[in-house]
Amino acid sequence: MIRTIQIEKYRPELAAAIADMWNDSHESFGGGNSRMTAQQVRQREESADTLALYLALDGERVVGYCKICEYREDTGALYVHLLNVHPDYHGQKIGKQLLLQVIDDTITLGWPRLDLYTWQSNTKAVPLYKKCGFFWEDRDETTHLMNFIPTVVRTEALASHFEYFDWYQDSVREITLVPDGIKQNGFDYYRYEWEKSGKKLRVEFERRGRGMRLIDTNDYILTAEIAQPDLICGRTYSIHYHLVNKSGKPLHIELQGKSDRNIHFDWQSSIDVIGEATLQAEFNVQQLQEEISQWRTTPTVCTELLINGKSAQFRVGVVPKQPAAVELRLPDLGAFHRKQGVAYLDIASHLAESATFRFMLPSQDQIDWEHSQFEIQIEPLSCKSIPLRYQVLQFGYYQTELLIQVETGSGESLSFLPLISASFPGIGAAYGGRCNSGWQIGHGKYAVSLMKEHNDTTLSCVGMDKHMSLLFPKLGKPFSDEFSKAAPSHVSFAREENGAMVKEVHYRSSAFPGVLLKVMTRLHGDGIVERWFEATNEGDKPLLEDLWISQSVRHDLYRAIIPYAGQFVEMNDSIGSEYEFWDSNLITERWLFSRGDELPIGISWGKKYELKFQGWYMDLDTNIGMLDAWKTVKSEPIFISLGSFVDWKAFRACSMQEGWDEHIELTPQTHLQPVDRNPFVKGEPTMILEDRKHGIWSGNVQMSYRYSAEIEAQCSISPEEEVTQASVTLRPLLQSIDVVDAHTCLDVELGQYHSAIFRQLSSPIDCTETVESEYTVYTVDNGVIRMKAAPDYYSSLFSLEVEGEEWLMSNFPARDVKSWWNPFVGGLYSSLDQLTMLSALKQERSAQFVKLFDQHRNEWQGIRVDLHIREHEKYKGIRLSNYYLLLPGVPVLCQFTDVHQASQAYLNDRLEQEMFINNGEPEQNSWLEAHSSNGKPIAFPQGKGVVDVYENSDYRFGSRDKTAIMHIVTDHTISRSSVYANKEVTHTNVIHKLHIPNGHTQRTSPVMLMFSMERIEPEALTDLRAIRFPESEPEVVKG
C-alpha cells in the first residue's frame, strides 16, 4: 500500500500526535525513557521563537517534524532547530520533503543561509543533507552544516540559470561522508555544481565569510582571491579578481568595494573582458572593536558586482588579528593580602616574523607589580608566558588597556591596546569590571559574569568547577532570540550601601520596537544572587499586547530535592538529573534545590513566574502586561543561592516565606515500598516499586525476600504499558522482620532497591504493673520486646529485653556514680538541655499505659512517663511526656517526647534523647557502626578506649555475646545523633531542636530502636523512618 504523506504547518490540535511521535522516536536520539505529553508540546510551541514548523502526516498520525528558527549562534541565517522522522517511516523520503519545504521557506523569507547541527555518528543522514545543498563544516567539537542555496537562487546574475536548472535534481556535486571543503591557502571553499544537456554552472562559497567567491558558467568565470585569511590590524592587503570570458560574447563587469566591520574597502572599477583579465584592489584592516570568533561569520572583503547589468555579491571572509593575543592569567591558588603572588601574562604573536614587544604595566590601587617595564623578543607565530610578581594592596578587580609597542624584524612599527584584566577576590571585596570575554561583578569568593558571545551569564564560586548559567533574556510571546546576538547598549556597576554589587545591562529590542529592557543582577556577599527585569516602553504609543519576559536557567538536578506532585522528591545520584524526566506542571512550590558534589545551589522565583522545563534548561516566564507609553514595569526577582543554604528545609522556608516545617519528609525518586508505605504488615504484603520520573519502563523486575532463597515474583514490562512501576503481592512473612529486595533489568537502568517490612501479629500486648525493689514498675511485652519503667526511680526505661537479652545499662534500683555521671541512672530517657539529673530527680514523675495510632492507623501500645517540672528557673511549667511504644510481635521500640510548654516564655532550646547501652560481658566483644557523610560505612570497637562519633546517620550496635543487632533509626533532617563510649559506658544522644511558644506543644520525631539478626542498610528503612504520630491525646490503657 502506497502511503500519501501530507506536509502541513503546525496546529495546536496536533499536539498529542506530536507527543506520540517523539515518544516513539527515542531510539533515533540515542534511547531514553522520558515521556512527552500534549500539554508539554503546546507549551513548548507557543513560547518558541519559531518561524515555521512543518509536520508530515499520514492521515491523523504525525510521522515527521521540521522546525526552523532564527539562528542565534550567528548572523544572517535560519536554523533547522529539529528534524525528525518516525522510525516506522525511515527510508520513505519524508526527511527530504520536509527539508525542501524549509529551504523553500528560507528563500521566500529572504534569508541567505540555512544551518543545522547533527551528531557525528548520524552518517545515514549526511547524504540527504548534502543532496539538499548543505555543506559539512570541518570542525572538531561539533557537526555543523550550512546551506547556501537561498543565496544562489536569489542572486540576480544566476536567476536565469535556475529557469533551466532544478537546483535539487540537476546537482552533480560529489556526495561523500566526510567534512566538505576545498582547502587552499588557509581557506575552505564549498563548491556547488549543476549540469544538464551540456549546460553547466559552478559556484563556490568561502567558509568564514559565508559568501560567494566564484561563478563559473558556460560564458564566463569570475573569481576573487586573497593570499591568506589571517590579517594583522593596521596593515593594508590586496584582493585579486580573475575574470575569464569563455564565450566571446560581450562581458561587462562593474566592481564596487564595500566596507564590513573593521575592513575598510573603498574601491571601484569596471572592465569589458575580452579573453582573460586580472584586477587587484587594496583594503585596509582597521583596529578591532571586539574579538572575532572563527565559528561565526567573520569580517569580509565584500565586492558588489554587476555582470552585464545583473547583480551578484562576493564575500571573502578574513580573520583580523592584533599583532598578538594578550591574556593576563591567575593560577587558581587564590590571592592573599600583602603576600607576594605570581600572575602570568601570555603573549601569542600573530606575526610571521620575529618581533620585539615593549610595554609598561601600570600599578593601580589594588595591585603593586614588582616589575612594570618589559621588553620581550618573540619568534614568528610563537608564544611567551611572562611571570609577573605582585602584591595585593586591596582585593578587587584589575583592568587596564595596555599600550604595547611592536618592532618587527623588518623594521615595521606597530602598536595596539589590548585590554587585560583579572579579579583578585578576597574577604569583603566587592567589585565590577570588564574583560575581553564580557563583564563581571564579584563579592568575596562569588562572581557573576556576563559573556559577550551569547549574552549568557555564569554564576561561580572559588573552587566550583561546574558553573550555573542564566541564558540571555527573551521578550515575547512568542519569545525572540534577538538578545543572543545583540550587544548591550549599556553596562554599569554599582555598590549598594549594604555592600551588595549590582550589574545593570540594557538591551534595545528590535522585535518589540521602543522597548528598553534592563537586566538587573544583585550579588550579595553570602552568595545570594537576585535577577530581575525592568522593561520600559520608550515609544509614544502603548504596546498592543502583553509583554512577556523569559529567563532560561541551565543547571542540572544532580542530587536535587524538588517539590513534585505534592511530595518532596529526593535524588541521590545522577539518575533523573535531566529536566526531561520531570513534568514542570507538577512542581508544586516555587523552588528547586540541588545538593550537587561541591556547592548546594537553590533557585526560587515569585508567584508571577511560570516554570517550564525545556530540554537542558528550565524557563521562568513572567507576564508584565501591556506597557503604556513611557511606562516602566519591574518584574519579581529570581533568587539563586550559591551555597548560602546547606539545608534544603531552610532554603524552602526562605523561598516560601513561611516557617520551618519539621514534619515534611523526603520521598526517593524511585522507591520500593508497601502499597501504602506502611512497613508493618498483616497477611500478604503488596509491594510497589515506583519511579516518580516522567517516563516509561521496558524490561524485567524481580522481587524476593532477602532471607528466602527463591524469587518470590518476576514481571515483564513493555513500553506499550507506559508505566514506571511494578506491583507484586508476596506470601506472608515467616518471621518478625525481612527485607524485600527488588532487582530491575530495564532498558535504562540495572537497579537494586530494598525495603524492610515487619510482621505485625494480632496477639495482644501485655501491660502489667508490679513492684520491684519498692518501686512501682510498668512492664510492656509484645512477645519480642519487654520493657520496664519505674517513674519514681526516674522518667526512663531502665530495662529493654529483646528475646531475653538486656540492651540497656541501668543502675536500677540504685543511683550510684558511673564514669562521668553522678548520679547515674542509665537506661533510656529524654531531658532538656539545662535540666540536670539532680534537678530532674526533684520533679514530679508519673506513668501510665497508653495506646496511640500512627499515620497508617497502626495501633501502638506502651508506656508514657511524665516529668512535671515545678521547680526550675528556666523550665518551670514545662511537662515532658516520654512515650515508649510497641506493636504486637514487631522487633521495634518507638520513642518520642511531647514537650508541653507553659513556662510563660518562648522556648528556644533542645531536647536530648539519651540511652546507655549494655554491650554484654566482656565489653571488648562489642562494636558500633555508622555511615560517614559520603555514605561510607565506618566501624569502631567498644570498651578499649574513648570513642566520640558525630556522624549524623543511623547507628548499629552489636556484640559477639548477643544474637541481635540494634539499629537506631532517626530522621537525620530534623535531629542529630552522636555516640560517646569509653571503657565503662556507651552513651547515645539524639538531639531535637525546640521552638515552642508558651501554651503550645511540640512532638519530636520518633527514634526507632530496631532489632534484627543481620545488618540492614539505611535505604531499606525509609518507611520506618517516616513513621509519625498525629498530635492527639493518647488513649489510656489499663494494665
N, C-alpha and C positions, 0 to 999 in steps of 0.2 A: 504493500500500500504506500503510495506516494503522499507524503505529508505536505500540506501547504502552510508555510510559515509566514506569518504576517509580522511586519515591523511597525510598531506603534509607539507613540510617545507615552510617557508615564501618566497614569491616572491613580489617585489615592485608592480607588476601589480595587486595584490590583495588588494592594499591599500584602494580603495574605498569600497570594500566589507567588509573589516575590520572595517572601519569607520561606515558603516551601522550597523554592529553587535554591536559596542559599543553604538551607539545612540539608539538602540532598547533595551539595557540592563540596562538602568538607574535604573529601579525598583529593579534589583538584587543587586544594590550597594546603596540602601537607597534613591533612587529618584534623581531628578535633572533635569535641562533643558538645560544644556550646550550641544553644538554640536561639534562633531569632524569631520574633513574633511580629505580627502585622502592625501592632502599635509601635514597636521599635522602628519598623520600616517607615511608617508615616512620620514619626518624629524626625528621623534622620533626613528624609527627603524634604520636609517642609522648611527645615532650617539650613539646608545645604545651599551653597553658592553655585548652583547647577545652571549651566547654560542650556544643556539639552540632555535628556535621559531617554534612551530608546530601549524598548523591550521586544524580544522575539516571542511571539505567541503561537502555540499550537492549540487552537481552539481557545479555551479559557486558561490553559496552562502556560505559565511563563517559563520559557526554556532558554532565554538569553537576555543579557543585561549589558548595556554600554552607556556610560555617563561621561560627559565632557564638562570641564570647568576651566576657568582662567588659571593658567599655570603660575603658581606662587613662587616657584624656585627661580624664575627667570622672567624677563620681559618679552613681549611680542609673541606669545604662544598660548594656545589652548593645550589642554592636558586630558588624556584618557584616564580618568580617575579610577574607573573599574570596568573591566571587561570579563564577562563570564558566560559560558555556555553550559547548560545542564549536562552532566556526564552521559545521560542516555542519548544525547543528541550530538555528541562529538562526531566529527567527520562528515557532517551534513552541510558544511559551508555557511553555518549561521554566523560564526565569528566574522567571516568575510562580509556578509551582508551588513552587519552592524558597523564594522569599521568603514566600509564605503559610505554608509549613511552619515557618520560623524565627520568624515573627511569632506563630504559634500557640504555639511553644515558649516565647517570651518571656512570653506571657500565662500559660501554665501554670506557669512557674518563678517568677512573681510579680514580675517586673521591670517598672518603669513606662514604660520607653522603649527603643527600638532605634535605633541610629545607624548610618550608613555614610558612607564617603567615596568619591568617584569623581573622575575628571579632567574639567576644564572642557569639553573637546571631546566628551565622551561623551553628547551630547544625545539620541541614539537611545534611551538607557536611562532618561532623565528621566521620560517619561510613565509607564513601568512603575513606577518608584519612587513617583511621586506618586499613581498609581492605587492603589498598595498602602499609602498612608497616610503617605508621607514628605513632609516639607517641606524645601525647599532654603533653607538659611540664607544671608542676604545678607552674604557675606564676600569680600574681595578675594584673600586669599592661598591659599584652598583651596575645594574644593567639598564642603561638609558638609551632610548631610541627617539629619533627626530624625523619628522616627515615634512618635506619642503614642497610637496605637490601643490598646496594652496598658492605659494609664491609663483611656481612655474605657470600654472594655468591662468593666473591673474596678471601676468606680465604682458603688457600690450604687444611687445615685439614678438612674442611667442604665440599669441592668441590664434593667428591663422593656422598654425601647425595643428592645434587641437580641434580645428574644424575637420581635420583629416585623420589625426591620430585619436584613438581611445587610450587615455593615459594608463589605464589598467591592462587592457587586452594587448596593446601593441608594445608593451615594455619588453626589451630584450636584455635587461640588466641581469648579470650573473648573480644567482642566489646561493650564498654559502652560509654555513653555520658558525661563522667566526665574526668578530667585530669588523666593521667596514672602515674604509678609508684608504686613499692613495697617499702614501707618506712621501713628502718632498720638502726638503729644507726646513724641517720642523713644523710644517703644515700638514693637516689632514684634509683631503678633498673627497667629497662624496659625488659619485657620478650616476646620473640618470641617462638611459639610452632608449630611444624608440626607433623602430624600423618597420616600414610597411611598403611593399611594392616598389622598392628602390629608393624611397624617400627616407631620410634619416634625420634624427635630432639627438644631440648630446648636450647635456647641461651639467655643470659642476658647481657644487656649493662648498664653501670653506667652513670648517667646523666651528672655530671660535667666534667668527663674526656672524654665523648663521645666514650668510648671504651668497648670492651667485658670484662667481668669478670667471665663468667660461660659458660661451654659447657656440655650438658647432652645428651648422645647418648644411644643406646641400649647396648653399650660396656663399657662406662666409664662416670664418672663425674669429671670435673676439675673446681675448684672454687678458686677465690682469694678474700681475705677479709682484711680490715683494720678496726681497732676498732672505729675510728671516723674521720670525714673529716677535722675538724678544727685543724691545727697543728701549733705549735709555732716555729718560726725560731730559729736555733741554737740547736735544740734538735734532738735526734735520736728516730725513731719509728720502729715498726715491721709490716710486712705484712705476712699473713698466707695463705698457699695453702692447700686445702683439695683435695686429689686425691683418686678416687674410681675406682677399676677395677671390673666391673659388670659381665663380661663375662668369666673370667678366661683365656682369650687369652693373649698372651704377650702384655704388655703395657709399653713401654719405653718412659719416659718423660725427656726432657732436658730443663732447665730453665736458662735464662740469663737476669740479671737486666740491665736496660738501663736508664741512667740519662735523665731528662727532665727539662729544665729550672733550677730552684733552688732546684730540687730534685736530690740529688746525690745517685745513686743506682748502686754500683759496686759489683755484686754478681752473682754466677752461681752454678748450681747443676744439677745432673742427677740422675734418680732413675728408677728402674724397679718395677712397682707397682703390688703387689700381695695383693688382698683384699683392704685395705684402708691404706692411709699414709697421714701424715701431715708434711709440711715443714714450717719453719719460716726463714725470712730474714730481715735484718735491713737496713734501709735507713736513710739518713741524710737530714734534711731540712735546707738549707743554707739561707743566707740573701737575702731578696727580692731586686730585681733591680727596680721593678715598682709594683704598686698596682694591685691586682688581681680582675677582675670583675667576680662576681658569675654567670653572664649570658653569659660569653664566656667560651671557653674550658679552664679549669684550668690546672695547672701543674699536671702531672700524675706520679703514680708509675707504670712504664712500664716494662712488662716482655715479652721477646721473647721466644716462646715455640716451641719445636719440639715434636710432638706426633707421635711416631713410624715413625719419619723422615719427617712428614708433618708439615708445619709451621702454627702458629697462634700467635696472639698478644693479651695480656691482658693489659688494661689500666684502672686504678682506679684513679679517679680524687680526689685531695685533695685541701684544701684551706689554703695555708701557710699564717701565720699572724705574725706580730711583737708582742711582749708581750702586746702592747697596741696601739690603734689608737690615734694619737695626732693631734689636729687641733687648729690653732690659729684663733679666730673669732673676728670680729669687728662689733659692732652694726651699723646700717645704720643711725647714727646720725651725722656723719661727725667727722673729727679730726681738731683741731684748734691749731695754732702755740703757743707754750709755755703755753698752757692751759692743765690742767690735764684731761685725759680721762681714760676710762676703756676698756680693751680688755679682752677676756676670752680664757683660754687655756683648751680645753676639752680633758680629758684623759679617754679613754674607755678601761678598762683592758680586755684582751683576756685570762687571766689566770684563771684556775679553782680553785685557792686558793688565799687567801689574800696575798697582796704583798706591799712592800714599794718602792716608786718611788722617786729617788733623781736626781736633775738636777740644773744647774746654767744657767740662762737666760742671754746671753751676750747682752750688750748695743752696739749700733752702732751709726754712725754719725746722723742717722735720729731720733732714739728713745732713751730716757733715762727712764729705768724702775725704779720705786720706790723701789721695792724689786727684787733681782735677784736670790737668793738661795731658793730652795724649797725642802721639804720632805713631801710626800703625802702618806697616807695609803689608799689603795683601796681594797674593798671587792671583792670576786670572781665574775668575769664577770659583774662588775659594772662600773659606770662612775662617774667622778667628774669634775666639771667645776670650774676652778680657776680664780678668778678675778685678773687681772694684771693692776695696775695703772701705767700710763706712762705720759710723756710729749713729744710732737713732737718738736724736735730740728730743723728738716729740713724735709719738705714734700718729700715723695718718696716711695721707696719700701724696706721693711724689710724682710730679709730672712736669715736663718741660719740652719745648721744641729745641732740639739740639742742632746748632749750626755746625755742619760738617763740611770742611773744605777738602776737595779731592784734586790731586795732581796725578795725571796718568803718565805712564812711561813715555808716551809720545809728546808730552808737554802740554796736553789739554788741561784746562782748569774747569772744574765743575763745583757746584755747591748745592746742598739740599738741606731741608729742615725736617727730619723725621721726629715724630712725637715718641718720646719714651716715657714710660710710667710704670709704677708698681705701688701696691699697697703694703704698708708696714703696720699690720694690725696689732693692737695691744689692749690691755685693760683700760676700759673707759674711752678708747679712741673712737670718735665718730667723724666720718669724712665722706667726701664725694669727689669724683674726678672722672676724667676722660682718658681712654686708651685707644689703641689702634682698632680694637675689635668692638668698642662701644663705650658705655658709661657705667660707672659703678658707685654705689654707696656702701659704706661699711660701718659696723658698730661692734667693737670688740672683735670676737672671733667670727662674726657673721658678715656675710656680704650678699648684696643683690646687684646683679649685673645685667644690663640691657645690651644685647648683642645687635650690632648693626645689620648683620647679614639678613636676618628674617624678623627683626624686632621682637625676638623671644627674650624672656627674662629667666635667668637662672638664680636659684637661691642656694647658698652654700655655707658651709661651716668649716673652720680649720679642722683637718683630719677626716673630712667627709669625702669619700671617693665618688659617691653617687649623688648627683645634683637633682634638685627638683626644678621643673621648668614651668613657667607660665608663658603660653604662646601669645603671639600678637593679638590684640583685641580685634573684635569684629563688630561691625554695625549691620543691622538688618531689621526685619526679615525680608527675603532670605539673606543670610549673612554673607558679607563681602570679605574676600581675602585681600583687599587692597592694601591694608597696612602691613602685609608681609613684605612688600617691596617699597613702600613709600618711606622716605626718610623723614624723621621727626622734624617739625618746623621749629621746635624749641625744646631744650633740655636744661633744667636747672636743679640745684640742690639747696637745701636749707636745713639748718639745725634748730630744732624747736627748744623752748625753754626747759622741757622735761628731759632733754638730751637726745631725743629721737631724731633720726635723719629722715628727710623727706625728699624723694625724687619726683619731679613734675615733668611729664613728657607730653608734648602737644602733637596732635595729628590733624590735618585738614582733609576732610573727606571729599572725594570726587564722586563716589557712589551716592552720597547724600549731600549735594551742594549746599554750602553755607554752614555745615555742621563742623564745629571745632570740638574735638574730643581730647580731654585732659585725662591722662592715665597717672594716677597718684599712688605712690608706694611709700609707706612709712615703715622704717626698720627700728625696732626697739633694741636696747642693749641686752635684753634677755632672750633674744631670738624670735620674738613675735613680729610677724610681718603683716601689715594691713595693705590691701589693694582695693581701691575704689575708683570710680569714674565720675567725671563732671562733663556733661555734654551741653554745649551752647549753640543755639540757633542764631547765627550772625546775619541771617537774611531778614528782609523786611516783611516776609510772609510766614505764617505758621506752616509747619510740616503737615502734609495731608494725611499721614498715617502714623501709627505708633512707632516709636524708635526703640529697638531692642539692642542690647549690648551683650556680647558673648565673650566669656573668658575660658579658654581651654587650659587645662592643667594636665601635665604629664608627670605622674609619679605612681609606681605600681602599688599593689595592695599586699606586698610581701609581709607576712606575719601581721596582717591587719586585724582590727576589730571593727565591724561595721554594724549599724542598726538596720537589720534586714527582716522584713516581714514580721515585725513585732518582736523579734528576738535580737540578741546581741551575739553575732556570729564571729567566732574566733578562728583565725587561720594561723597555724604554727609552722608552715613551710611555704614553699613556692607554689604548691598546688592551689589553683584558684586565684592567683595573684593578678591575673589579667582581667580587665573590665568586662570583656566579652562573656565571662561566666556569670555575670550578675545583672539583674534587671533593675535599672535605676529607678523605675516606678515603685519598686518595693523597698527603697531606702526610706525608713520611717522617721528619721530625725536628721538634723541639718549638720552632720559632721561625719568624718571618717578619721580613723587613727591607725597609723602604720608603725609598728614597733621596729621593723627593719632589723639590720645587723649592727648598725653604727649609731644611729640617732633616731629616736622616736619622732615621727612627723605627723602632725594633726592638721586638718583643714576643716573650717566651718564657714557657714555662709548665712546670710539673712533670709527672712521669711519670703522676700520678694524674688528670690532666685529659683529657677527651675534647674534641676540636676538631670543631666543626660550622660550616659556612658556611650562613647563613640570610639570603638576600636581601641587604640592605645591611649586615648585621652578621656578625661571627664570634662564636660562642658557645664558651665554655670551661666545661665541666660537670665537676663532681667529686663523687664519692660519699663522704660522710663516715661512712656506716654508720648503724646503729641506735643512737640515743642512749639510754643508761641514764639513770635519774632523777638529776638534778643533775650530769650529766656534761657536760664541755666538750671539744669536738674542734676542733682548729685545722687549717685546710687548708694545702696547699702554697702558696707565693707565686706570683703572676704578676709578671713583671718587664717594665717598659717603659723603653726608652732614648729620651730626648728629645735627640738629638744627641750623646749621650755617646760613641757609636761612629760613626766616619765610615766605617770599613771593614767590610764585611759578614762577612769571614772572621774578624775579631777578635770581632765580635758572636756569630757562630756558635760560636767556641771558648769564649766565656764562657757561652753558653746551654747548650751540651752538656757543659761542664766537662771538656773534653779539649783536647789540644794543637792548635796551628795546623797545618792541613794545606795545604801549598803546592801540592799536586798536584791539588786539586779544581778543576774548570773549570766555566764557565758555559755554559748552553745557551739560545739565544734562544727565546722563546715560539713564534715562527714562524720556521722556518729552512729555507733551501734548501741541500741537501747531497747528495753522492753517497750511494748506498744504504747504505754502511757508514761514512760520514763520512770515508772515505779520499780525500783530494783528488788522489792520484797514481793515475791510471787507465791501464788497458791495454785496448785494444779499444773497444767501445761502452759509454760510461758510462750508468748508470741514475741519474737524478736524482730526488730526492724533495723536494717542498715539503710540510712537515708543520707543522700547528698543534697545539700541546700543550694548548690550551684545551679545555674540555668543551663542545663544540657541534657544529654541522653546517655544511657549506658548501653554497651554491647559487650557480652561476654558471660562469664560464669561467676557465681557467688557460692561459696561453701560455708556452712556453719556447723560447729561442733562444740560439745562440752570439752573443756581442757582435760578434765580428769577421766575422760572416756576415750577409748582408742578409736572407735568408729565415728565416721562422719554422720552427723545427725540429718543434714539436709543439704541438697545441692540444687541450684536452679540456674537456668539459662535465660538470658535477657537479650532480646533482639532490638535493633534500633527502631523497628516499626512500633514497638510498645511505647516509645517516647517517655520512658520513666528513668528516674535516678534513685530508685530504692528497691530493696528486696525484703520480703516479709516471710518469716518462717516460724511455724509452731513446733516447738520441741517437746520431747517427752518430759514428764515431771522430774524434778530434781531428786536424786537419790541421797543427797547429803545436804548439810545445812548451808553450804556455800559452794559455788562453782563459777567458773569463768567461761563465757561463751566467746569463742574465737571465730571471727569471720575472715575468710581469705577471698580476695577479689582477683579475678583474672579478666580484666576489662581491656578494651582497646586502648584506653588512655591511662591505665593505672594497674599496677600489681600491688595491691594493698593488703594490710593486716589491721584488723580492728578488734577491740576487746571490750567486754562488758561483764562486770561481776554482778551476779544475781544471788539472792538469798531465799532459801525455802522458809516460808512463814507457815507455822503449824496452826492448827485450830485449838490445840490444848490450852487451857487457861494458865495464866501466870500466877504463881503462888506468892502471896504477900502475907507475911507473918510479923507479929510484934512480940518480942521476947525480952528478957532481962539477962544481960551478961555483965559480970563484974559491977553490979549495982547500977548499970546504965541501961536505959530503955533502948533496945536495938530494933531497927526496922530492917527486915530482910525481904528481898525480892529474888525469885528464882524462876527463870524461863526455860529450864531444862538443859541449858548450855552454860549460862552465866548465873552466878549467885553473887549478889552484892549486899553490903550491910552499911548502915549509917546509924550513928548514935548522936543525936543533936546536942545532948547535954555534955558529951565529950568534946565535939567540935562540929562545925557545919560542913562536914565532909563525908565521903565514903571512906571507911577505914579498911574495908575488905572487898576484894574483887577476885572471885574464883572462877576460872574457866576450866571446865571438865576436871574439877578438883584441884587445879594448880593456882596458887595465890600469886597475883600480879602486883599488888600494892605493898609498899613498905610502910608500916604504920607502927606507932608506939602504943596503940590501944592496949590496955586502958590507961597507961602512964603518959606523962608529958615530959620526958627527960630531955637532956641536951644531946644533940647529934650533929656532928660536923659543924657547920656554920649556924645552925638553927637552935635557938633557945627561947622558949620551949620548942620541942619537936613533936608534932602530932603525925606528920606524914599523910598518906592517903591521897585523895583526890578532892579538891575544893577550889572555889573561886573567891577572890578578895580584891578590894580596891587598892590602888597603888600606895596610898599613905596610911592604910589600915594595918597596923602591926598585929602579930599573933596575940600578944598580950592584951592589946586593946580589943580585939575580936572576942577574946575569952570573957571580957566583961559584959558583952552584949547579950541580949535575949535571943535564944535559939529554939526552934521548934521544927517538927517534921510531920509529914502525912503522906499516905499513899495516894497517888493521883493517876489520872488517865487523860491523855491528850491525843489529838489527831493531827497528823501532818497534812501537807497539801494534797496527798494522794488518798487521804482518808484511811491510812494505816492507823490502827489503834495501839498506841504505846502505853505501857504502864510502868510505874516506878515510884521513886521517892522524890518529894520536894522538901528540901531543907531550907528553912528561912532563917536569915540573920537580920534581926531588927536592931538597927544602930540608934541607941537612945542617948549615948554619951560620947560625943566626939566633936571637936571644934569645927571640923570641915564637913563631916558626913552625917551629922545628926539629922534624923528624919528619913534617912535612906534605908530601904529594905532590899536585901539581896535574896532572891528566890532561886536556889540552885536545883536544877532538875537533873535526875539520873534515871533514864528511861530505857526499857527493853521491849522487844517484840517476841511473841511466842516462838521458841526454837531457833532464834536468829542469833549468831555469834557477834552481835554489835551492841555496844553501850553508847547511848547518845547523851551528851551532857551539854547544857546551856544554862544561861542565867538571865532572869528578869531583874533589871535594876529599876526599882520603884523610887522615883526621885521626889522627895518632899523636904529638901534641905533649905528651901526658901531662897535659893540662889541658883544660877545657871551652873550646871556641872560639866566641866571640860576636863576629863580625866581618862583613866584607863582601868580596865578590869583584867586581872591576871588569873587564868585558869592554870593551877599548879598541880602537878602529880609527881609522886615519889614511887619509883618502880622497884619491885622486888625481883632481882635478877637471879635468884636461886643461890645455891651453895656449891662450890665456891664462886664468888662473883667474877673471877677471871674467865669463866667459861662463857660470859655474855658479850653481846655486841649490839651496836646500833648502826643504822644506815639512814642516809638522807640522799637528796639529789641537789647538785650544785645548780647555779642559775642557768647553765647551758644544758641541763638535763643529765649530766654525767653522774652515775651512782658513786657515792663515797661512803666508806665504812670506817668505824672506829671500835677498838676493843674497849671494854669497861673493866674497872677495878684495878687498873695498872697505873693510873696517874690521873691528872686533871685534864678533862676534855671540855672545851667550850665550842659548841656548834651553833651557828646562827643562820643556817640555810633555811630560807622560808619555803619549806616543802613538807610533804608528808614524811613521817619518820616511821622506821620499823625497828622493833626490838626483838631479840631472840636470845636463846641460850641453849647450850648442849643439854642442860638439865630440864628443858621444857619441850613439850611436844608441839606447842602452837607458837606462832609468830604474832606479835601485836603490831597493828598499823594504827598510827594516829593520823586521822584524815581530817583536814580542815580546808576552809575556803581561804586560800592564800591572798586573795584580792582584798579581803577586809579584816584579816587577822594576821598576826605574825608569830611564828613558832621558833623556839630555841631549846637547846638541851645543855645542861651542865652536869658533869659527872666527875667524881673523884673516887678514891678507894672505898669510901663509906656509902655514898648515896649516888643515885641517878635521878636527876630532877628535870622535869619538862615544864615548859612555860608557854602558854598561848595567850597573846595579848590582844585585847579588843579595845578599840577606841570608843570613848563615851562622849556624846554631845547631847545633853538632855536638859531641856528647860524644866523649871520647877513644876511639879504636878503632872509630869509625863513619865512614861515607862519605855525603856529600851530593852529589847530582847536580843541577846547576842546570837551570832550564827552558831549552829551546832558544831561541837567537836565530837567526832566519831572514833571510838576505840573498837577496831575490828580485829577479830582473831581468826587466823586461818593456818592451815598446815604448810602452805607454801607462800613465797613472796608473790604479791600481786602488784602489777605496775600501776602507777598513779592514773594513767589514762583510762584504765578499766573501772576506776572508782568515781568517774564523773557524776553519775546519777546518785550515788551515795552522798557525794559532796554537796549535791544540790538539794538535799532534804531540808525543808524549812517547816516551821510550825507557825501558822497564823496566830497573831497575838490575840488570844482569848483566854478566859479563865479556865483552868483545868477542872475536870470532874473528880471529886474526892472519892477514893475507893476505900472500903473498909477492909482491914486485914483479917 
